[in-house]
Amino acid sequence: MTTARSRMLVLAMVVSLSASAVNGHEEGTGLMYGPGNAFTIKAPPGWTLDTKSGQSQGLYAVFYPVGSSWSSSPAMMYVNTALKSGDPTLEHLIQGDVKRQKAASPNLQVVAGEPIAIGGGKQAPVNHLSGDKWGNIESIAYIEAPTVWVLVVLSSRDRQAYERSLPAFINLVRSHRIVPIPVKKGNRGAAI
């Protein structure tokens, strides 16, 4: 995980339970929301949604394979957001993210991946990264929501664990659904 992503604003999460786990919910669905936006995201089959273990890192939705934990899993995923006011276009966000990461890790290699279809005819651009100063191998999908950018990240220090987790990463990205927010008459903002 890079410091660039840890600086991003993360929104509160409410979890719908599908099955219980120690700190998380196997294949649970989470609702992330904040001013003017809300979306759901569902843990892939065989993965746990955990809303507690990543909080000290500013992450309110972390995912790891069932039977492991956030601190011990060889591969993990998380969801983060950034306000659109900081980056006016998705391309600007991606370029800024890569620039910040390369400043922290000059040997970082970034390869554009195949975009992931997320419904409604939209695509989530994906970057694959390796060679950062922590030894991480990562994939980042970038999703445009009404008032925020959503980043879905797969991270590992083990190439085999990373490659085994790529289908789960694609599944997680595809589970993203924007939740319509009703706007009260006379309000300039949205209310949930």
Beta strands, then each sheet from edge to edge (+ up, - down):
strand 1: 12-16
strand 2: 24-26
strand 3: 29-34
strand 4: 37-42
strand 5: 47-50
strand 6: 62-65
strand 7: 75-83
strand 8: 109-119
strand 9: 122-130
strand 10: 137-144
strand 11: 148-156
strand 12: 177-178
sheet 1: 1+ 3- 4+ 12-
sheet 2: 2+ 5- 6+ 7- 11+ 10- 9+ 8-
end
